[in-house]
Amino acid sequence: MHPVIAVVGAQKITYRATPAVAVTDAEQIGSILPSRPEELPPARLEQIFRIARHRYVWGQIGKRST
């Protein structure tokens, strides 16, 4: 697996050590991902994309269900 972290809104990314994952800003993610090997079947990628493109999903991160 080849994990990538895309940081949104950062003006600068500073490393204290070489990260174990690729770290980029959100503007560069489109140029990084096509060069990475596919790890998931296309149907699973489509499912993840369908969920991830909704703002509601990201707004729920860190919220606790009661």
C-alpha positions as a Markdown table, in Angstrom:
| # | Residue | x | y | z |
|---|---|---|---|---|
| 1 | Met | 0.0 | 0.0 | 0.0 |
| 2 | His | 1.2 | 3.5 | -0.8 |
| 3 | Pro | -0.6 | 6.0 | 1.5 |
| 4 | Val | -0.8 | 9.7 | 0.7 |
| 5 | Ile | -1.8 | 12.5 | 3.0 |
| 6 | Ala | -3.1 | 15.7 | 1.3 |
| 7 | Val | -3.1 | 18.7 | 3.6 |
| 8 | Val | -5.7 | 21.3 | 2.7 |
| 9 | Gly | -5.1 | 25.0 | 3.4 |
| 10 | Ala | -1.5 | 24.7 | 4.6 |
| 11 | Gln | 0.7 | 27.5 | 3.6 |
| 12 | Lys | 3.8 | 25.5 | 4.2 |
| 13 | Ile | 4.6 | 21.8 | 5.0 |
| 14 | Thr | 7.7 | 21.2 | 7.1 |
| 15 | Tyr | 9.1 | 17.7 | 7.9 |
| 16 | Arg | 11.1 | 16.9 | 11.0 |
| 17 | Ala | 12.0 | 13.5 | 9.5 |
| 18 | Thr | 11.3 | 11.6 | 6.3 |
| 19 | Pro | 7.6 | 10.7 | 6.5 |
| 20 | Ala | 6.5 | 7.0 | 6.0 |
| 21 | Val | 3.8 | 8.3 | 3.7 |
| 22 | Ala | 3.7 | 10.8 | 0.8 |
| 23 | Val | 2.7 | 14.2 | 2.1 |
| 24 | Thr | 1.6 | 16.9 | -0.3 |
| 25 | Asp | -0.7 | 19.9 | -0.4 |
| 26 | Ala | -4.2 | 19.6 | -1.9 |
| 27 | Glu | -3.1 | 21.4 | -5.1 |
| 28 | Gln | -0.5 | 18.7 | -5.9 |
| 29 | Ile | -2.6 | 15.6 | -5.2 |
| 30 | Gly | -3.9 | 15.4 | -8.7 |
| 31 | Ser | -0.3 | 15.1 | -10.1 |
| 32 | Ile | 0.8 | 12.6 | -7.5 |
| 33 | Leu | -2.0 | 10.1 | -7.5 |
| 34 | Pro | -1.8 | 9.1 | -11.2 |
| 35 | Ser | 1.8 | 8.0 | -10.7 |
| 36 | Arg | 0.9 | 5.7 | -7.8 |
| 37 | Pro | 0.0 | 2.1 | -8.4 |
| 38 | Glu | -3.6 | 1.1 | -8.0 |
| 39 | Glu | -4.2 | -0.9 | -4.8 |
| 40 | Leu | -8.0 | -1.2 | -4.8 |
| 41 | Pro | -10.4 | -2.6 | -7.4 |
| 42 | Pro | -12.1 | 0.0 | -9.5 |
| 43 | Ala | -15.5 | -0.7 | -7.9 |
| 44 | Arg | -14.1 | 0.0 | -4.4 |
| 45 | Leu | -12.5 | 3.2 | -5.6 |
| 46 | Glu | -15.8 | 4.4 | -7.0 |
| 47 | Gln | -17.5 | 3.7 | -3.7 |
| 48 | Ile | -14.9 | 5.6 | -1.7 |
| 49 | Phe | -15.0 | 8.5 | -4.2 |
| 50 | Arg | -18.8 | 8.6 | -4.0 |
| 51 | Ile | -18.7 | 9.0 | -0.2 |
| 52 | Ala | -15.6 | 11.2 | 0.0 |
| 53 | Arg | -16.9 | 13.9 | -2.3 |
| 54 | His | -19.7 | 14.9 | 0.0 |
| 55 | Arg | -18.9 | 17.8 | 2.4 |
| 56 | Tyr | -21.2 | 16.3 | 5.0 |
| 57 | Val | -18.9 | 13.3 | 5.5 |
| 58 | Trp | -15.9 | 15.6 | 6.2 |
| 59 | Gly | -18.0 | 17.8 | 8.6 |
| 60 | Gln | -18.6 | 14.7 | 10.7 |
| 61 | Ile | -15.0 | 13.9 | 11.5 |
| 62 | Gly | -14.3 | 14.3 | 15.1 |
| 63 | Lys | -17.9 | 14.5 | 16.1 |
| 64 | Arg | -19.1 | 12.0 | 18.7 |
| 65 | Ser | -22.4 | 10.1 | 18.2 |
| 66 | Thr | -24.6 | 10.2 | 21.2 |
